[in-house]
Amino acid sequence: MDVYEAIRTKRAVRQFADKPIPQEALLKILDAGRLAGSSKNIQPWDFIVIRDRARLKALSECGPWAGHLAGAAVGIALVTGDWRERWPVAFDLGRAAQNMMLTAHEMGIGSVMANIYDMDKAHALLQLPEDKMCYAAISFGYPADPQKWQRPPRRGRKRALADVVHWETW
Ligand SMILES: Cc1cc2nc3c(=O)[nH]c(=O)nc-3n(C[C@H](O)[C@H](O)[C@H](O)COP(=O)(O)O)c2cc1C
């Protein structure tokens, strides 16, 4: 699968099969995140790998749309310092997250992000140091419905290129 094909066919997967992710595949996903470019090469991330079902369930309760974490084979919590002090950090974490999700997609592993709204609860749950926070996590797992793993976006689901792109000026 080439890069553009992976980007084109990667869809959010929120229901997962009861099938573990092999360690080798998991390490490749994490490595893809580690290798992301970042502003000033600060690499402002740590990744917490969560497989414990009770912990995944608890993390799934840290955001109103994070329920999919409860059924993931693996959750990866993105941990950083206080990004509000340096806005490029959010951008950097996005790059790491997309690297991980595309690498997983290439291996047939589905994924979807979760915004963590209750950051205090996640902080305690993940036993983070005082100066660290987690505001996003990613669910990974083999899709419950393999048909849903790889499907181009339905018509109208993505803004058209002509709507998005402006040439030279707005
Ligand atoms: C920063 C970010 C946060 C997201 N947070 C959630 C979330 O909390 N819960 C969820 O189910 N999906 C979440 N998503 C997934 C989006 O809903 C999904 O990517 C979007 O609807 C487009 O669908 P597609 O990825 O299948 O093209 C998030 C995506 C991004 C990029």
The ligand as an SDF file (V2000), in Angstrom:
LIG
                    3D

 31 33  0  0  0  0  0  0  0  0999 V2000
   -7.9370   15.3160   16.8480 C   0  0  0  0  0  0  0  0  0  0  0  0
   -9.0060   14.2710   16.6340 C   0  0  0  0  0  0  0  0  0  0  0  0
   -9.8210   13.9160   17.6880 C   0  0  0  0  0  0  0  0  0  0  0  0
  -10.8090   12.9460   17.5190 C   0  0  0  0  0  0  0  0  0  0  0  0
  -11.5520   12.5760   18.5830 N   0  0  0  0  0  0  0  0  0  0  0  0
  -12.4400   11.5780   18.4580 C   0  0  0  0  0  0  0  0  0  0  0  0
  -13.1650   11.1250   19.5870 C   0  0  0  0  0  0  0  0  0  0  0  0
  -13.0260   11.6260   20.7150 O   0  0  0  0  0  0  0  0  0  0  0  0
  -14.0280   10.0910   19.4160 N   0  0  0  0  0  0  0  0  0  0  0  0
  -14.2220    9.5060   18.1880 C   0  0  0  0  0  0  0  0  0  0  0  0
  -15.0110    8.5580   18.1110 O   0  0  0  0  0  0  0  0  0  0  0  0
  -13.5630    9.9330   17.0740 N   0  0  0  0  0  0  0  0  0  0  0  0
  -12.6690   10.9290   17.1970 C   0  0  0  0  0  0  0  0  0  0  0  0
  -11.9600   11.3560   16.0980 N   0  0  0  0  0  0  0  0  0  0  0  0
  -12.1930   10.7010   14.7840 C   0  0  0  0  0  0  0  0  0  0  0  0
  -13.0050   11.5910   13.8300 C   0  0  0  0  0  0  0  0  0  0  0  0
  -14.3490   11.6370   14.2590 O   0  0  0  0  0  0  0  0  0  0  0  0
  -12.9080   11.0180   12.4070 C   0  0  0  0  0  0  0  0  0  0  0  0
  -11.5510   11.0230   12.0010 O   0  0  0  0  0  0  0  0  0  0  0  0
  -13.7400   11.8500   11.4390 C   0  0  0  0  0  0  0  0  0  0  0  0
  -15.1070   11.7150   11.7380 O   0  0  0  0  0  0  0  0  0  0  0  0
  -13.5210   11.4480    9.9970 C   0  0  0  0  0  0  0  0  0  0  0  0
  -13.7960   10.0860    9.7860 O   0  0  0  0  0  0  0  0  0  0  0  0
  -12.7180    9.1740    9.0430 P   0  0  0  0  0  0  0  0  0  0  0  0
  -11.4590    9.1950    9.9110 O   0  0  0  0  0  0  0  0  0  0  0  0
  -13.3530    7.8120    8.9630 O   0  0  0  0  0  0  0  0  0  0  0  0
  -12.4710    9.7840    7.7040 O   0  0  0  0  0  0  0  0  0  0  0  0
  -10.9910   12.3330   16.2460 C   0  0  0  0  0  0  0  0  0  0  0  0
  -10.1610   12.7110   15.1820 C   0  0  0  0  0  0  0  0  0  0  0  0
   -9.1790   13.6570   15.3830 C   0  0  0  0  0  0  0  0  0  0  0  0
   -8.2820   14.0170   14.2140 C   0  0  0  0  0  0  0  0  0  0  0  0
  1  2  1  0
  2  3  1  0
  2 30  2  0
  3  4  2  0
  4  5  1  0
  4 28  1  0
  5  6  2  0
  6  7  1  0
  6 13  1  0
  7  8  2  0
  7  9  1  0
  9 10  1  0
 10 11  2  0
 10 12  1  0
 12 13  2  0
 13 14  1  0
 14 15  1  0
 14 28  1  0
 15 16  1  0
 16 17  1  0
 16 18  1  0
 18 19  1  0
 18 20  1  0
 20 21  1  0
 20 22  1  0
 22 23  1  0
 23 24  1  0
 24 25  2  0
 24 26  1  0
 24 27  1  0
 28 29  2  0
 29 30  1  0
 30 31  1  0
M  END
$$$$
